[in-house]
Amino acid sequence: MFEHTLSLMIFLPIAAGLILLLTPAGKGIARVTGIAISMAALILGVDVFTKFKPVGELQFTEFIPWFPHVGINYSLGVDGISLFILLAASVLLPLVFLLFTTKEKGYYANLLIVQGAMAGAVCAADIILFYIFWEIMLLPVFFMLGLYGGEKKIAATLKITIYTIAGSLLMLAAIIYLGVAYHSQFGEWNFAISKLTQLDLNGGVATLAFIGFMIAFAIKIPLFPFHTWLPDAYTEAPTATTFVLSAIMAKIGVYAVIRMVVPVFDEDFARFALLLSLSGVFGMMYCGIAAIAQNDIKRMFAFSSASHMGIIALGVFTCNVQGLTGSVYQIIAHATSTGVLFLFAGIIEDRMQTRKIEALGGIAYHAPVFALYFAIALLASVGLPGTSGFIGEFLIILGAVKFSPFIGILAGTTLIIGVCYMLWMFQRVFFEKDNELTVTFKDLTLKEGICFLPVVLLIIVMGLYPQPFIEKIEPAAQIQLAHLADTQHVQVADSVNAQDHGHLLELNK
Amino acid sequence: MNNDFLLLMPMLLVGIGGIGLMIASTYESITHERMAISGMGLFGVAFLFQLGNTVAHPTIPYEQVFNGMLVVSDFTRASGMIILGCGLATCMSAYTYFKQNPFCTSEFYSLIAFSACGMLLLTMAQELISVFIALEIMSLAIYILVGYNRQSQTATEAVLKYLMLGAFAGAFFTMGAALIYGGAGSTKFTEISASISANGYAGNAALIGGSFLVIVAFLFKVAAFPFHAWVTDVYEGASTPITGFMATALKTAVFAVFANFLVLNNGLHEGWINGLFYISILTMFVGNLVAIGQESLKRMLAASGIVHSGYLLIALVAINTEQFTGGVIAYYLAAYSVGTLGIFAALSYLGGEDEKRMNFADFKGLAKVRPYSAAAITIFLLSMAGIPPTAGFMGKFYIITSAISAGQIALAVFGIISSILSMWYYLRLIVNMYFHDAVDTFETDTCHKMAPVCTMVLALCVFAIGLYPIII
């Protein structure tokens, strides 16, 4: 539309949220504002998507000097990787405003702020700017969880906040180390991510900085063994917060690994890739098994989400284009499927006042449309062919097999656990005998059905025709891995070949 | 000569103004409110003057005035601005505070002006005797201010502790100055530096002993480990606006002179760098441990002040004696001062009569009753915790950058770990304000808006300094 589209996508929601908080506006106005602003962001997002060219470089760039004497600039841009997280956020957030009609003003205002901050984090091309949005992102979550959460909200709030801030501060130290290293190697201050990739990092301190970054992102993703905040926070948080946390914020952790750690710390990343991918696979198994045992739908989804994040992270750690492309693809697939599942869990909770699996049953007889939507999202989440989940998981497993057959086989077999808990839960909640409670379950209203329809269609379209998405992701993925290729000839040499990928896609179809 | 006076004008204004206020306070017709307004006016004018000086002479480093006894650099000007700003904010919060705690007499504001005058002199002093005189001008006024509430036991205890220990610190300083004079043959910083460069530092016992005692005196004033024990009691006993003033302006002045002293010679800085390294780490961690256990807000803020002193010591360890600009220290002091003063300004009006609301538990549910005050306090706490986009974040960023640039990776890492620990007690207040139900109506004397206005202005300053770092 014009040259400041990204800034508008970032600051329009933030400004609207702050104005709502500072003025004595009512709930109704807050919700209408939320709908209007998130729709505006959606339109801007679609605009960016249609004008996006399938090349690897940053597009829609903006650059304003901010603290020039230390090389910090207000610089934005999107590439194929950030584009899809940006889009996922702008497609999914209007849903929340449309579906939840009776929340308080602070609820809607905080959602708007978090939307803007997330857009900022994925668009930032300067690492300090990224850090600023990364931290701002946490504040609305802190307040929403603490103000509108469940019974044990305060413990959960403190846990997630202190965990995340500990990670971010370690990352801050690492970021500053990068800046100082750049200053000593090139004689000027610069914090642009593209510049930092030129750094020649080796030695013990560089490895420490790498660990600082990885801990921060491992906490956000969350990667085993930093996942312990997740079940509490996801369970206690109000639906919209869980939705934002799982559908988008966790993805920004993966995005940050792809965008910052892979190209900047190429040597250390290659060295630790095996350990990290083992941690991803182990997290998948552990959280998957934990999910089987859960009796609370939301808590089960929380563990399932953690398990899926394990496989998404694994795709990044495989260090090849298939794995990385699969990860980005799976990020969108997971945002649409698990995100929507959390919203469905919220709907069940709203209508039944319980989330206990054993208290439910037979919902499908009374709410066939709801059951159908739920089933589609659920099948996408377990990776049924024909849904978006399949393409992503297939690419990741392929990448993993190339990286290390052992890990590939391990990851492939672990996917079965996902099918176990999901289908078993579906059976107990939607089939079997209905009881006094579930007899009263009202099906989705027409409005709710229309709200969810685009997302459900997206799941199927992405499962059947992935080409328009993959052609935008792939060039960016190759650029991120270019540095790695220099250090790891043997493993990556065969996968940089683009034709290789063409074959792959034909296989998929 | 004219130029010299122009540069000193803010200090002279505050000093003469202090005398004027003292005379004015003898007239019965001049009420506390009028005195408060005059105090604000005085600090406001002096602040603008200092700002004018800073803008008019932006890039003269180390300009010697008064025959090398004083120095005017960007650093001293910035510190002066912080001190005068603190004075202004203190007068504003005191105006409202004394509506609810009626033990004020009109001399209060002249004492604030006197101490600010001493602080300004301290930031500029380049000679040991001037430093001592400035230190005492500042301290004497502060002693009285700490014990201003004569009826209160805690205030009396506070002033006694502070006076006794402060006297020791003053004595240490004098002794140190005498030894340095013996070792270097002068009390002027420039000549001491010349003497060290010519004769070396390490072998000169008088110089080492003297600088040790001087540094001890400074560490006492900034409440660094192991001279931090007085802080919690004194801050708790002093009345809220004074606690805020002590925590910010006094610390600014002492850190300014501390930095000026350490950079006078590279040999001196090298000699103490290891000691300061351990002291800064211990200061941060001891401060955090003290703060985590507190129930009273004022004591928590006192302990968090210790932690911030630790961060500033990191900056002192990392300063480059060759190209010293003091920008990092001044910026951090500004960021810290705005946050701390803001909380104390808020406490001045939220505390109620006889400071009845001073514990964490008393502020439960504040956000439900007074959302704007709670939001402002949250902003200050986030700034002190170093969360972007507040001023505290940029301050921490500059400090860690300077530490890593100086090769002090370990200090940077310890600083980061310490900020993680400090999240605990900052978050605790936010959690209390927002996530609990209100137990109190938080009614205050609503017709006096001065402290609330001051709080809101400072809240805006947190972002203004964070987004446009003009000082550095």
Interface residues (C-beta under 8 A of the other chain):
Chain A: L21 F67 H69 V70 I128 Y131 I132 E135 I136 L139 F143 G146 L147 K153 I154 T157 L158 T161 I162 I165 A166 L169 L170 L172 A173 I176 Y177 G179 V180 H183 V205 L208
Chain B: A375 L382 A385 G386 I387 P388 P389 F393 K396 F397 Y398 I400 T401 I404 S405 I409 A412 V413 I416 S419 I420 M423 W424 L427 V431 Y434 F435 P469 I472
